[in-house]
C-alpha cells in the first residue's frame, strides 16, 4: 500500500473514530463533529468530504443503522485503518 497522505483534520477524524470504537461507542457523523477539536467551526459537508476520502483509501467504512427510530450514518475503522494508525 502506498503512503497515505492525510491532512491534520483527517488524522484527527481517524483518532476520534478509533478512540470511539475502542470504547465500544457507535459514532455517527454528527457525533464525530461534536468530538472534533474544530467541530463548531466546520460543516457536516466538510467532515463528510474527509470521510469520503478516508473511505476511498480503505481506512474507514460508512454504514447505516437505525438509532432512536432514525437511520443514521455510522463510521467505523477498517482493519487497514487499525494497521496504519496503531
C-alpha positions as CSV (number, residue, x, y, z in Angstrom):
1,X,0.0,0.0,0.0
2,X,1.3,3.4,-0.9
3,X,1.8,6.1,1.8
4,X,-1.5,7.7,2.7
5,X,-1.2,11.5,2.6
6,X,-3.6,12.9,5.3
7,X,-4.3,16.4,6.5
8,X,-4.2,17.1,10.2
9,X,-8.0,17.2,10.2
10,X,-8.2,13.8,8.6
11,X,-5.8,12.4,11.1
12,X,-8.0,13.8,13.9
13,X,-11.0,12.1,12.4
14,X,-9.2,8.8,12.4
15,X,-8.1,9.4,16.0
16,X,-11.7,10.1,17.1
17,X,-13.1,7.1,15.2
18,X,-10.5,4.7,16.7
19,X,-11.0,6.0,20.2
20,X,-14.8,5.7,19.9
21,X,-14.5,2.2,18.5
22,X,-12.1,1.1,21.2
23,X,-14.5,2.4,23.8
24,X,-17.4,0.5,22.2
25,X,-19.2,3.6,21.1
26,X,-21.4,3.9,18.0
27,X,-20.1,7.0,16.2
28,X,-22.4,8.9,13.9
29,X,-21.1,11.7,11.7
30,X,-22.8,14.3,14.0
31,X,-21.2,12.6,17.0
32,X,-17.9,12.8,15.2
33,X,-18.4,16.5,14.6
34,X,-19.0,17.1,18.3
35,X,-15.8,15.2,19.3
36,X,-13.6,17.2,16.9
37,X,-11.5,20.0,18.3
38,X,-12.6,22.2,15.4
39,X,-16.2,20.8,15.4
40,X,-18.0,24.1,15.9
41,X,-16.1,25.7,13.0
42,X,-16.7,23.1,10.4
43,X,-19.7,22.0,8.4
44,X,-21.0,18.5,8.2
45,X,-20.3,18.5,4.5
46,X,-16.6,19.2,5.1
47,X,-16.5,16.2,7.5
48,X,-18.3,14.1,5.0
49,X,-15.8,15.0,2.4
50,X,-12.9,13.9,4.6
51,X,-14.8,10.7,5.5
52,X,-15.3,10.0,1.8
53,X,-11.5,10.4,1.1
54,X,-10.7,8.1,4.0
55,X,-13.2,5.6,2.8
56,X,-11.8,5.7,-0.7
57,X,-8.4,4.8,0.7
58,X,-9.8,1.9,2.7
59,X,-9.3,3.1,6.3
60,X,-12.9,3.9,7.1
61,X,-16.2,2.4,6.3
62,X,-19.7,4.0,6.5
63,X,-22.8,2.0,7.3
64,X,-26.4,2.8,8.1
65,X,-28.0,1.8,11.3
66,X,-31.3,2.7,13.0
67,X,-30.8,4.7,16.2
68,X,-33.8,6.0,18.1
69,X,-36.0,5.1,15.1
70,X,-33.9,7.2,12.7
71,X,-31.5,6.0,10.1
72,X,-28.0,7.3,11.0
73,X,-24.6,7.1,9.1
74,X,-22.1,5.3,11.3
75,X,-18.4,5.4,10.7
76,X,-16.0,2.6,11.7
77,X,-12.3,1.9,11.0
78,X,-11.4,-1.0,8.7
79,X,-8.6,-3.5,9.5
80,X,-6.3,-1.4,7.3
81,X,-7.2,1.7,9.3
82,X,-6.2,-0.1,12.5
83,X,-2.9,-1.2,11.0
84,X,-2.0,2.2,9.6
85,X,-3.0,4.3,12.7
86,X,-2.0,1.9,15.5
